[in-house]
Amino acid sequence: MKTPALPLIALLIVSQASFADDTVTAGTLPKQLNLATALKLAVDHNPDIASAREGIRMQDGVRLEARSAFMPKVAVSAGYSGRSVDRVEGFGSFSPQDQSWTTDLGVSYSLFSGGVNTANLRAAKASVSAAENRLRAAIDDVLLAATERYFDGLLAKGRIGVQEQAIKVLDEQLADSNNRFKAGVGQQFDVLQAEVSLANARPPLVRARSSYKLAVDALRQIIGLDYPEGIDAVDIQLSPEWPEISQRGTMTAAILKARANRPELAALADEIEAGQQRIVAARGNALPKVSIESSYGAQSYQFRDDLTDGLTGWTAGLKVSIPIFTGGYTKARVQQAQAQLRQSEIAADKRRLSIEGEVRQAWYGWDEAREILESSQLVVKQAEEALRLAKVSFQAGSKTQLEVLQSQLELTRSSLEEVEARHAYHTALARLKRAVGGTSAATGSGK
């Protein structure tokens, strides 16, 4: 199966905003990253992708080896031999030389190989195509892993923002409580309550900052680059915008698209084609082989004393080889090739069922995440309005400090839920796109 050409980066799952640092040292991780840049760097530097590219080179070498069977073979040979005079047998007055030499330029060409050469070449071409599709699959896997780690970073960044905002509000609430207490219109209990709420809000911020560093470092490992000198994970800035993407169509359409797009299925189809050709090659071992051979050379005289002189001329011939009995070799080779083909066919059926399951699970996960995200966005708006009303009522004296803090806690929870829902939605959508296939077809590094 022929692999289509792979155009430049145009990923559906990435934003197109430019967010790069021009001062970055070549071969190190940029200090500022957006998703598009992170994915392109991963395609260029990830070791798994580099290994898959070498797999293509190896299979292409097999193809070149198979193609060489159709080319004439030219070789130069030369030899010299000497014998003790005690080993030289004469007859009558004639005695051959105790030294001799030969030199030849030979050409051979296979006229008919029983279909072995043709089948081997076709099998090698199919193996190259399979390696190209395995590269596409490796790119898809790396792109998904890098996307998930990038989204983990955005999740941690979102949590940091929510916790910092909550701490800012609690600081203001504490200051307001202190002022009211000093003015004699508030209670010390309100001050202590605000201090406790502020203290409880700090550990989640610490954990969110730690999660951000872990996500950035995991992303760096997938990309395959080192940090610039003097830079660590905390100094890497991820673009804060979530990509604007959506999903259309039906689950049935997604399954059909996966059958057509998944490089793993294409690679298995190539392996089946290669297996079919190996059976042809194995059967060809039982057919006659025809080749022509010719040479032009020189050799020393056997019965003259002058070793510097000799005979020159050419030879030519037609060689026919007909296997009569091979001890079961051909049958064994055919049996092995048939078993390998059947294994490839079974693997293709198994992988197809697995991919269909992946699509369904990814679709269910995305559909769930979409509903939760829509609900959480509505809850955040309601929580923001509830906090605003609580503050107004507190200033008017109709609500207590505890009620205001409770409203702030609900807003923090709702905001965190919305950040996590956004992360779950985009992660689920990235997994769905990976399950459907075609992600690597949008990159320009497939070969």
DRENDO-1510 file (C-alpha; in Angstrom, 1 decimal, always signed):
<recs>
REC; n; res; u; v; w
REC; 1; MET; +0.0; +0.0; +0.0 .
REC; 2; LYS; +1.5; +3.3; -1.0 .
REC; 3; THR; +1.8; +6.0; +1.7 .
REC; 4; PRO; +0.6; +9.4; +0.7 .
REC; 5; ALA; +3.0; +12.4; +0.8 .
REC; 6; LEU; +2.9; +14.2; +4.1 .
REC; 7; PRO; +2.4; +18.0; +3.9 .
REC; 8; LEU; +3.7; +20.6; +6.3 .
REC; 9; ILE; +2.4; +21.1; +9.9 .
REC; 10; ALA; -1.3; +21.9; +9.7 .
REC; 11; LEU; -2.6; +20.0; +12.7 .
REC; 12; LEU; -6.3; +20.3; +13.4 .
REC; 13; ILE; -5.5; +20.0; +17.1 .
REC; 14; VAL; -3.2; +23.0; +17.5 .
REC; 15; SER; -3.6; +26.7; +17.6 .
REC; 16; GLN; -1.7; +28.7; +15.0 .
REC; 17; ALA; -0.6; +31.6; +17.3 .
REC; 18; SER; +3.2; +32.3; +17.2 .
REC; 19; PHE; +4.7; +32.1; +20.6 .
REC; 20; ALA; +8.5; +31.4; +20.3 .
REC; 21; ASP; +11.7; +32.8; +21.8 .
REC; 22; ASP; +14.2; +34.0; +19.2 .
REC; 23; THR; +17.0; +33.9; +21.8 .
REC; 24; VAL; +16.9; +30.1; +22.3 .
REC; 25; THR; +20.1; +28.2; +21.8 .
REC; 26; ALA; +19.8; +25.7; +18.9 .
REC; 27; GLY; +19.1; +22.2; +20.0 .
REC; 28; THR; +17.5; +23.2; +23.3 .
REC; 29; LEU; +13.9; +23.6; +24.5 .
REC; 30; PRO; +12.5; +27.1; +23.7 .
REC; 31; LYS; +11.6; +29.2; +26.8 .
REC; 32; GLN; +8.2; +29.9; +25.3 .
REC; 33; LEU; +6.0; +27.3; +23.7 .
REC; 34; ASN; +2.7; +27.1; +22.0 .
REC; 35; LEU; +1.2; +23.7; +21.1 .
REC; 36; ALA; +2.1; +23.9; +17.4 .
REC; 37; THR; +5.7; +24.6; +18.2 .
REC; 38; ALA; +5.8; +21.8; +20.8 .
REC; 39; LEU; +4.4; +19.3; +18.3 .
REC; 40; LYS; +6.8; +20.3; +15.5 .
REC; 41; LEU; +9.8; +20.0; +17.8 .
REC; 42; ALA; +8.6; +16.5; +18.9 .
REC; 43; VAL; +8.3; +15.4; +15.3 .
REC; 44; ASP; +11.8; +16.7; +14.6 .
REC; 45; HIS; +13.6; +15.4; +17.8 .
REC; 46; ASN; +11.7; +12.5; +19.4 .
REC; 47; PRO; +13.9; +9.4; +19.5 .
REC; 48; ASP; +11.0; +7.0; +18.7 .
REC; 49; ILE; +10.3; +8.8; +15.5 .
REC; 50; ALA; +14.0; +8.9; +14.6 .
REC; 51; SER; +14.1; +5.1; +15.2 .
REC; 52; ALA; +11.1; +4.6; +12.9 .
REC; 53; ARG; +12.8; +6.6; +10.2 .
REC; 54; GLU; +15.8; +4.4; +10.4 .
REC; 55; GLY; +13.4; +1.4; +9.9 .
REC; 56; ILE; +12.4; +2.9; +6.6 .
REC; 57; ARG; +16.1; +3.2; +5.6 .
REC; 58; MET; +16.7; -0.4; +6.5 .
REC; 59; GLN; +13.7; -1.7; +4.5 .
REC; 60; ASP; +14.8; +0.5; +1.6 .
REC; 61; GLY; +18.2; -1.2; +1.7 .
REC; 62; VAL; +16.3; -4.6; +1.4 .
REC; 63; ARG; +14.5; -3.2; -1.6 .
REC; 64; LEU; +17.7; -2.2; -3.2 .
REC; 65; GLU; +19.2; -5.6; -2.5 .
REC; 66; ALA; +16.2; -7.3; -4.2 .
REC; 67; ARG; +16.4; -5.0; -7.2 .
REC; 68; SER; +20.1; -5.8; -7.7 .
REC; 69; ALA; +19.0; -9.3; -8.7 .
REC; 70; PHE; +17.8; -7.9; -12.0 .
REC; 71; MET; +21.2; -6.3; -12.8 .
REC; 72; PRO; +24.2; -8.0; -14.5 .
REC; 73; LYS; +27.0; -9.1; -12.2 .
REC; 74; VAL; +30.5; -8.1; -13.2 .
REC; 75; ALA; +33.5; -9.4; -11.4 .
REC; 76; VAL; +37.3; -9.5; -11.9 .
REC; 77; SER; +39.2; -12.5; -10.7 .
REC; 78; ALA; +42.9; -13.3; -10.7 .
REC; 79; GLY; +45.0; -16.1; -9.3 .
REC; 80; TYR; +48.6; -17.3; -9.0 .
REC; 81; SER; +49.8; -20.7; -7.9 .
REC; 82; GLY; +53.2; -22.4; -7.6 .
REC; 83; ARG; +54.1; -26.1; -7.0 .
REC; 84; SER; +57.2; -27.9; -5.9 .
REC; 85; VAL; +59.1; -29.6; -8.8 .
REC; 86; ASP; +58.5; -32.8; -7.0 .
REC; 87; ARG; +54.7; -32.3; -7.6 .
REC; 88; VAL; +55.0; -31.6; -11.3 .
REC; 89; GLU; +54.2; -34.6; -13.4 .
REC; 90; GLY; +55.6; -34.8; -16.9 .
REC; 91; PHE; +55.0; -37.1; -19.8 .
REC; 92; GLY; +57.6; -37.9; -22.4 .
REC; 93; SER; +59.6; -34.8; -23.1 .
REC; 94; PHE; +56.8; -32.5; -21.9 .
REC; 95; SER; +56.8; -31.1; -18.5 .
REC; 96; PRO; +54.3; -28.4; -17.4 .
REC; 97; GLN; +55.3; -25.2; -15.6 .
REC; 98; ASP; +55.6; -25.3; -11.8 .
REC; 99; GLN; +54.0; -21.8; -11.7 .
REC; 100; SER; +50.7; -20.5; -13.3 .
REC; 101; TRP; +48.4; -17.5; -13.3 .
REC; 102; THR; +45.0; -16.6; -14.5 .
REC; 103; THR; +42.9; -13.4; -14.8 .
REC; 104; ASP; +39.3; -13.0; -15.9 .
REC; 105; LEU; +36.6; -10.3; -16.3 .
REC; 106; GLY; +33.3; -12.2; -15.9 .
REC; 107; VAL; +29.7; -11.1; -16.6 .
REC; 108; SER; +26.7; -13.1; -15.5 .
REC; 109; TYR; +23.0; -12.3; -15.9 .
REC; 110; SER; +19.9; -14.1; -14.7 .
REC; 111; LEU; +17.4; -14.6; -17.6 .
REC; 112; PHE; +14.8; -16.5; -15.6 .
REC; 113; SER; +14.6; -17.1; -11.8 .
REC; 114; GLY; +11.3; -18.9; -11.6 .
REC; 115; GLY; +9.7; -15.6; -10.4 .
REC; 116; VAL; +11.8; -15.5; -7.3 .
REC; 117; ASN; +13.5; -12.2; -8.1 .
REC; 118; THR; +10.3; -10.4; -9.1 .
REC; 119; ALA; +8.4; -11.7; -6.0 .
REC; 120; ASN; +11.3; -10.7; -3.7 .
REC; 121; LEU; +11.3; -7.1; -5.1 .
REC; 122; ARG; +7.5; -6.8; -4.7 .
REC; 123; ALA; +7.8; -8.0; -1.1 .
REC; 124; ALA; +10.6; -5.6; -0.4 .
REC; 125; LYS; +8.6; -2.6; -1.8 .
REC; 126; ALA; +5.6; -3.6; +0.3 .
REC; 127; SER; +7.9; -3.8; +3.4 .
REC; 128; VAL; +9.1; -0.3; +2.7 .
REC; 129; SER; +5.5; +1.0; +2.5 .
REC; 130; ALA; +4.8; -0.9; +5.8 .
REC; 131; ALA; +7.8; +0.9; +7.4 .
REC; 132; GLU; +6.5; +4.2; +6.2 .
REC; 133; ASN; +3.1; +3.5; +7.7 .
REC; 134; ARG; +4.8; +2.5; +11.0 .
REC; 135; LEU; +6.5; +5.8; +11.0 .
REC; 136; ARG; +3.1; +7.5; +10.6 .
REC; 137; ALA; +1.8; +5.5; +13.6 .
REC; 138; ALA; +4.9; +6.5; +15.6 .
REC; 139; ILE; +4.3; +10.2; +14.8 .
REC; 140; ASP; +0.7; +9.9; +15.8 .
REC; 141; ASP; +1.6; +8.3; +19.1 .
REC; 142; VAL; +4.2; +11.0; +19.9 .
REC; 143; LEU; +1.9; +13.8; +18.9 .
REC; 144; LEU; -0.8; +12.5; +21.2 .
REC; 145; ALA; +1.6; +12.1; +24.1 .
REC; 146; ALA; +3.0; +15.6; +23.6 .
REC; 147; THR; -0.5; +17.0; +23.3 .
REC; 148; GLU; -1.6; +15.3; +26.5 .
REC; 149; ARG; +1.4; +16.6; +28.4 .
REC; 150; TYR; +0.9; +20.1; +27.0 .
REC; 151; PHE; -2.7; +20.0; +28.1 .
REC; 152; ASP; -1.5; +18.8; +31.6 .
REC; 153; GLY; +0.6; +21.9; +31.7 .
REC; 154; LEU; -2.3; +24.1; +30.8 .
REC; 155; LEU; -4.4; +22.4; +33.4 .
REC; 156; ALA; -1.8; +23.1; +36.1 .
REC; 157; LYS; -1.5; +26.7; +34.8 .
REC; 158; GLY; -5.3; +27.1; +35.1 .
REC; 159; ARG; -5.3; +25.7; +38.6 .
REC; 160; ILE; -2.5; +28.2; +39.5 .
REC; 161; GLY; -4.6; +31.1; +38.1 .
REC; 162; VAL; -7.7; +30.0; +40.0 .
REC; 163; GLN; -5.8; +29.5; +43.3 .
REC; 164; GLU; -4.0; +32.8; +42.9 .
REC; 165; GLN; -7.2; +34.6; +42.3 .
REC; 166; ALA; -8.8; +32.9; +45.3 .
REC; 167; ILE; -5.9; +34.0; +47.5 .
REC; 168; LYS; -6.2; +37.6; +46.2 .
REC; 169; VAL; -9.9; +37.7; +47.1 .
REC; 170; LEU; -9.2; +36.1; +50.5 .
REC; 171; ASP; -6.5; +38.7; +51.1 .
REC; 172; GLU; -8.9; +41.4; +50.3 .
REC; 173; GLN; -11.5; +39.8; +52.6 .
REC; 174; LEU; -9.0; +39.5; +55.4 .
REC; 175; ALA; -8.0; +43.2; +55.0 .
REC; 176; ASP; -11.7; +44.2; +55.0 .
REC; 177; SER; -12.4; +42.1; +58.1 .
REC; 178; ASN; -9.4; +43.7; +59.9 .
REC; 179; ASN; -10.6; +47.2; +59.0 .
REC; 180; ARG; -14.2; +46.4; +60.1 .
REC; 181; PHE; -12.9; +45.0; +63.4 .
REC; 182; LYS; -10.7; +48.0; +64.0 .
REC; 183; ALA; -13.5; +50.3; +63.3 .
REC; 184; GLY; -15.7; +48.5; +65.8 .
REC; 185; VAL; -18.3; +47.3; +63.3 .
REC; 186; GLY; -16.9; +43.8; +62.9 .
REC; 187; GLN; -16.0; +40.8; +65.0 .
REC; 188; GLN; -12.6; +39.1; +65.7 .
REC; 189; PHE; -14.2; +35.8; +64.7 .
REC; 190; ASP; -14.5; +37.1; +61.1 .
REC; 191; VAL; -10.8; +38.0; +61.1 .
REC; 192; LEU; -9.8; +34.6; +62.3 .
REC; 193; GLN; -12.1; +32.9; +59.9 .
REC; 194; ALA; -10.6; +34.9; +57.0 .
REC; 195; GLU; -7.0; +34.0; +58.2 .
REC; 196; VAL; -7.9; +30.3; +58.3 .
REC; 197; SER; -9.5; +30.4; +54.8 .
REC; 198; LEU; -6.4; +32.2; +53.4 .
REC; 199; ALA; -4.0; +29.6; +55.0 .
REC; 200; ASN; -6.0; +26.7; +53.6 .
REC; 201; ALA; -5.8; +28.2; +50.1 .
REC; 202; ARG; -2.0; +28.2; +49.9 .
REC; 203; PRO; -1.3; +24.4; +49.8 .
REC; 204; PRO; -3.4; +23.9; +46.6 .
REC; 205; LEU; -1.4; +26.6; +44.9 .
REC; 206; VAL; +1.9; +24.9; +45.9 .
REC; 207; ARG; +0.6; +21.6; +44.5 .
REC; 208; ALA; -0.5; +23.3; +41.2 .
REC; 209; ARG; +2.9; +24.9; +40.7 .
REC; 210; SER; +4.6; +21.5; +41.3 .
REC; 211; SER; +2.2; +19.9; +38.8 .
REC; 212; TYR; +3.1; +22.5; +36.2 .
REC; 213; LYS; +6.8; +21.7; +36.5 .
REC; 214; LEU; +6.1; +18.0; +36.2 .
REC; 215; ALA; +4.0; +18.4; +33.1 .
REC; 216; VAL; +6.6; +20.7; +31.4 .
REC; 217; ASP; +9.4; +18.2; +32.2 .
REC; 218; ALA; +7.3; +15.3; +30.8 .
REC; 219; LEU; +6.7; +17.3; +27.7 .
REC; 220; ARG; +10.4; +18.0; +27.3 .
REC; 221; GLN; +11.2; +14.3; +27.5 .
REC; 222; ILE; +8.7; +13.6; +24.7 .
REC; 223; ILE; +10.1; +16.4; +22.6 .
REC; 224; GLY; +13.6; +15.0; +23.1 .
REC; 225; LEU; +15.5; +18.3; +23.9 .
REC; 226; ASP; +17.4; +19.6; +26.9 .
REC; 227; TYR; +16.7; +22.8; +28.8 .
REC; 228; PRO; +18.8; +25.8; +27.9 .
REC; 229; GLU; +21.6; +26.5; +30.3 .
REC; 230; GLY; +20.4; +27.9; +33.6 .
REC; 231; ILE; +16.8; +27.2; +32.7 .
REC; 232; ASP; +14.5; +24.7; +34.4 .
REC; 233; ALA; +10.8; +23.6; +34.0 .
REC; 234; VAL; +9.5; +26.4; +36.0 .
REC; 235; ASP; +11.0; +28.9; +33.6 .
REC; 236; ILE; +9.3; +27.4; +30.5 .
REC; 237; GLN; +6.2; +29.4; +29.6 .
REC; 238; LEU; +3.3; +27.6; +27.8 .
REC; 239; SER; +0.9; +29.7; +25.8 .
REC; 240; PRO; -2.2; +30.0; +28.0 .
REC; 241; GLU; -4.8; +29.7; +25.2 .
REC; 242; TRP; -6.6; +26.5; +24.7 .
REC; 243; PRO; -7.0; +25.6; +21.0 .
REC; 244; GLU; -10.3; +26.5; +19.4 .
REC; 245; ILE; -11.4; +23.2; +18.0 .
REC; 246; SER; -14.6; +21.2; +17.7 .
REC; 247; GLN; -15.9; +17.9; +16.6 .
REC; 248; ARG; -18.5; +17.1; +13.9 .
REC; 249; GLY; -19.9; +14.0; +12.4 .
REC; 250; THR; -21.1; +10.7; +14.0 .
REC; 251; MET; -19.4; +7.8; +15.7 .
REC; 252; THR; -20.2; +5.6; +12.7 .
REC; 253; ALA; -18.5; +8.1; +10.4 .
REC; 254; ALA; -15.5; +8.2; +12.7 .
REC; 255; ILE; -15.1; +4.4; +12.7 .
REC; 256; LEU; -15.2; +4.3; +8.9 .
REC; 257; LYS; -12.6; +7.1; +8.8 .
REC; 258; ALA; -10.4; +5.2; +11.2 .
REC; 259; ARG; -10.5; +2.1; +8.9 .
REC; 260; ALA; -9.3; +4.2; +6.0 .
REC; 261; ASN; -6.8; +6.4; +7.9 .
REC; 262; ARG; -5.1; +4.4; +10.6 .
REC; 263; PRO; -1.5; +3.8; +9.6 .
REC; 264; GLU; -1.4; +0.6; +11.6 .
REC; 265; LEU; -4.0; -1.0; +9.4 .
REC; 266; ALA; -2.2; +0.3; +6.3 .
REC; 267; ALA; +1.1; -1.2; +7.6 .
REC; 268; LEU; -0.6; -4.6; +8.2 .
REC; 269; ALA; -2.1; -4.5; +4.7 .
REC; 270; ASP; +1.4; -3.9; +3.3 .
REC; 271; GLU; +2.7; -6.9; +5.4 .
REC; 272; ILE; +0.0; -9.1; +4.0 .
REC; 273; GLU; +1.0; -8.1; +0.4 .
REC; 274; ALA; +4.6; -8.8; +1.3 .
REC; 275; GLY; +3.6; -12.2; +2.7 .
REC; 276; GLN; +1.8; -13.1; -0.5 .
REC; 277; GLN; +4.9; -12.3; -2.5 .
REC; 278; ARG; +7.1; -14.4; -0.2 .
REC; 279; ILE; +4.9; -17.4; -1.0 .
REC; 280; VAL; +5.4; -16.8; -4.7 .
REC; 281; ALA; +9.2; -16.6; -4.1 .
REC; 282; ALA; +9.2; -19.7; -2.1 .
REC; 283; ARG; +7.4; -21.7; -4.8 .
REC; 284; GLY; +9.8; -20.3; -7.4 .
REC; 285; ASN; +12.6; -22.3; -5.8 .
REC; 286; ALA; +11.1; -25.4; -7.4 .
REC; 287; LEU; +11.2; -23.9; -11.0 .
REC; 288; PRO; +14.1; -23.9; -13.4 .
REC; 289; LYS; +16.7; -21.1; -13.3 .
REC; 290; VAL; +18.4; -19.8; -16.5 .
REC; 291; SER; +21.4; -17.5; -16.7 .
REC; 292; ILE; +24.1; -16.5; -19.1 .
REC; 293; GLU; +27.7; -16.3; -18.2 .
REC; 294; SER; +30.7; -14.9; -20.2 .
REC; 295; SER; +34.2; -13.8; -19.4 .
REC; 296; TYR; +37.3; -12.5; -21.1 .
REC; 297; GLY; +40.7; -13.2; -19.6 .
REC; 298; ALA; +44.2; -14.5; -19.8 .
REC; 299; GLN; +46.2; -17.4; -18.4 .
REC; 300; SER; +49.8; -18.5; -18.4 .
REC; 301; TYR; +51.1; -21.2; -20.8 .
REC; 302; GLN; +51.4; -24.6; -19.2 .
REC; 303; PHE; +54.2; -26.0; -21.3 .
REC; 304; ARG; +56.4; -22.9; -22.0 .
REC; 305; ASP; +59.1; -21.5; -19.8 .
REC; 306; ASP; +58.1; -17.8; -20.3 .
REC; 307; LEU; +55.8; -17.0; -17.4 .
REC; 308; THR; +55.2; -13.5; -18.7 .
REC; 309; ASP; +53.4; -14.7; -21.7 .
REC; 310; GLY; +50.0; -16.4; -22.0 .
REC; 311; LEU; +46.7; -17.0; -23.7 .
REC; 312; THR; +43.9; -14.5; -24.0 .
REC; 313; GLY; +40.3; -14.9; -25.1 .
REC; 314; TRP; +36.7; -15.1; -24.1 .
REC; 315; THR; +34.2; -17.7; -23.0 .
REC; 316; ALA; +30.5; -17.7; -23.0 .
REC; 317; GLY; +27.7; -20.1; -22.0 .
REC; 318; LEU; +24.1; -20.6; -21.0 .
REC; 319; LYS; +23.5; -22.2; -17.6 .
REC; 320; VAL; +20.2; -24.0; -16.9 .
REC; 321; SER; +19.5; -25.4; -13.4 .
REC; 322; ILE; +16.5; -27.6; -12.9 .
REC; 323; PRO; +15.7; -28.7; -9.3 .
REC; 324; ILE; +14.8; -32.4; -9.1 .
REC; 325; PHE; +15.0; -33.2; -5.5 .
REC; 326; THR; +15.6; -30.6; -2.7 .
REC; 327; GLY; +14.8; -32.8; +0.3 .
REC; 328; GLY; +11.6; -30.9; +1.1 .
REC; 329; TYR; +13.3; -27.5; +1.1 .
REC; 330; THR; +10.8; -25.8; -1.2 .
REC; 331; LYS; +7.8; -27.3; +0.6 .
REC; 332; ALA; +9.2; -26.1; +4.0 .
REC; 333; ARG; +9.8; -22.6; +2.7 .
REC; 334; VAL; +6.2; -22.4; +1.3 .
REC; 335; GLN; +4.8; -23.6; +4.5 .
REC; 336; GLN; +6.7; -21.0; +6.5 .
REC; 337; ALA; +5.6; -18.2; +4.2 .
REC; 338; GLN; +2.0; -19.3; +4.3 .
REC; 339; ALA; +2.0; -19.4; +8.1 .
REC; 340; GLN; +3.6; -15.9; +8.3 .
REC; 341; LEU; +0.9; -14.6; +5.9 .
REC; 342; ARG; -1.9; -16.1; +8.0 .
REC; 343; GLN; -0.4; -14.5; +11.1 .
REC; 344; SER; -0.4; -11.1; +9.4 .
REC; 345; GLU; -4.1; -11.6; +8.3 .
REC; 346; ILE; -5.1; -12.5; +11.9 .
REC; 347; ALA; -3.2; -9.5; +13.3 .
REC; 348; ALA; -4.9; -7.3; +10.8 .
REC; 349; ASP; -8.4; -8.5; +11.8 .
REC; 350; LYS; -7.5; -8.2; +15.5 .
REC; 351; ARG; -6.1; -4.7; +15.1 .
REC; 352; ARG; -9.2; -3.6; +13.1 .
REC; 353; LEU; -11.4; -4.7; +15.9 .
REC; 354; SER; -9.2; -3.0; +18.5 .
REC; 355; ILE; -9.2; +0.3; +16.5 .
REC; 356; GLU; -12.9; +0.3; +16.3 .
REC; 357; GLY; -13.0; -0.2; +20.1 .
REC; 358; GLU; -10.6; +2.7; +20.5 .
REC; 359; VAL; -12.8; +5.0; +18.4 .
REC; 360; ARG; -15.9; +4.1; +20.4 .
REC; 361; GLN; -14.2; +4.6; +23.8 .
REC; 362; ALA; -12.7; +7.9; +22.6 .
REC; 363; TRP; -16.0; +9.1; +21.3 .
REC; 364; TYR; -17.8; +8.2; +24.5 .
REC; 365; GLY; -15.1; +10.0; +26.5 .
REC; 366; TRP; -15.3; +13.1; +24.3 .
REC; 367; ASP; -19.1; +13.2; +24.5 .
REC; 368; GLU; -19.0; +13.0; +28.3 .
REC; 369; ALA; -16.3; +15.7; +28.5 .
REC; 370; ARG; -18.3; +18.0; +26.2 .
REC; 371; GLU; -21.4; +17.8; +28.4 .
REC; 372; ILE; -19.4; +18.3; +31.6 .
REC; 373; LEU; -17.6; +21.3; +30.1 .
REC; 374; GLU; -20.9; +23.0; +29.1 .
REC; 375; SER; -22.3; +22.4; +32.5 .
REC; 376; SER; -19.2; +23.6; +34.4 .
REC; 377; GLN; -19.1; +26.9; +32.3 .
REC; 378; LEU; -22.7; +27.7; +33.3 .
REC; 379; VAL; -21.9; +26.9; +37.0 .
REC; 380; VAL; -18.9; +29.3; +37.0 .
REC; 381; LYS; -21.1; +32.1; +35.8 .
REC; 382; GLN; -23.7; +31.4; +38.5 .
REC; 383; ALA; -21.0; +31.2; +41.2 .
REC; 384; GLU; -19.5; +34.5; +40.1 .
REC; 385; GLU; -22.9; +36.2; +40.4 .
REC; 386; ALA; -23.5; +34.5; +43.8 .
REC; 387; LEU; -20.2; +35.8; +45.2 .
REC; 388; ARG; -21.0; +39.3; +43.9 .
REC; 389; LEU; -24.4; +39.3; +45.6 .
REC; 390; ALA; -22.9; +37.9; +48.8 .
REC; 391; LYS; -20.3; +40.7; +48.9 .
REC; 392; VAL; -23.0; +43.4; +48.4 .
REC; 393; SER; -25.1; +41.9; +51.1 .
REC; 394; PHE; -22.1; +41.6; +53.5 .
REC; 395; GLN; -21.4; +45.3; +53.0 .
REC; 396; ALA; -25.0; +46.1; +53.7 .
REC; 397; GLY; -24.9; +43.9; +56.8 .
REC; 398; SER; -27.4; +41.4; +55.7 .
REC; 399; LYS; -24.9; +38.5; +55.3 .
REC; 400; THR; -22.1; +37.2; +57.5 .
REC; 401; GLN; -18.5; +36.8; +56.7 .
REC; 402; LEU; -19.0; +33.0; +56.7 .
REC; 403; GLU; -21.5; +33.3; +53.9 .
REC; 404; VAL; -19.2; +35.4; +51.8 .
REC; 405; LEU; -16.3; +32.9; +52.3 .
REC; 406; GLN; -18.6; +30.1; +51.5 .
REC; 407; SER; -19.6; +31.8; +48.2 .
REC; 408; GLN; -15.9; +32.3; +47.5 .
REC; 409; LEU; -15.2; +28.7; +48.2 .
REC; 410; GLU; -18.0; +27.7; +45.8 .
REC; 411; LEU; -16.6; +29.9; +43.1 .
REC; 412; THR; -13.1; +28.4; +43.5 .
REC; 413; ARG; -14.5; +24.9; +43.3 .
REC; 414; SER; -16.5; +25.8; +40.2 .
REC; 415; SER; -13.5; +27.4; +38.5 .
REC; 416; LEU; -11.3; +24.4; +39.2 .
REC; 417; GLU; -14.1; +22.2; +37.9 .
REC; 418; GLU; -14.3; +24.3; +34.7 .
REC; 419; VAL; -10.5; +24.1; +34.2 .
REC; 420; GLU; -10.5; +20.4; +34.7 .
REC; 421; ALA; -13.5; +20.0; +32.4 .
REC; 422; ARG; -11.7; +22.0; +29.7 .
REC; 423; HIS; -8.6; +19.8; +30.1 .
REC; 424; ALA; -10.7; +16.6; +29.9 .
REC; 425; TYR; -12.5; +17.9; +26.8 .
REC; 426; HIS; -9.4; +18.8; +24.9 .
REC; 427; THR; -7.6; +15.7; +26.0 .
REC; 428; ALA; -10.6; +13.5; +25.0 .
REC; 429; LEU; -10.8; +15.3; +21.6 .
REC; 430; ALA; -7.0; +14.7; +21.0 .
REC; 431; ARG; -7.5; +11.0; +21.8 .
REC; 432; LEU; -10.5; +10.8; +19.4 .
REC; 433; LYS; -8.4; +12.4; +16.6 .
REC; 434; ARG; -5.7; +9.9; +17.3 .
REC; 435; ALA; -8.1; +7.0; +17.3 .
REC; 436; VAL; -9.6; +8.2; +14.0 .
REC; 437; GLY; -6.2; +8.6; +12.4 .
REC; 438; GLY; -4.7; +11.0; +9.9 .
REC; 439; THR; -2.8; +13.2; +12.5 .
REC; 440; SER; +0.6; +12.3; +11.0 .
REC; 441; ALA; -0.8; +13.0; +7.5 .
REC; 442; ALA; -1.0; +16.6; +8.6 .
REC; 443; THR; +2.8; +16.7; +9.4 .
REC; 444; GLY; +5.7; +17.2; +7.1 .
REC; 445; SER; +8.1; +14.7; +8.6 .
REC; 446; GLY; +6.8; +11.4; +7.6 .
REC; 447; LYS; +9.9; +10.3; +5.7 .
</recs>
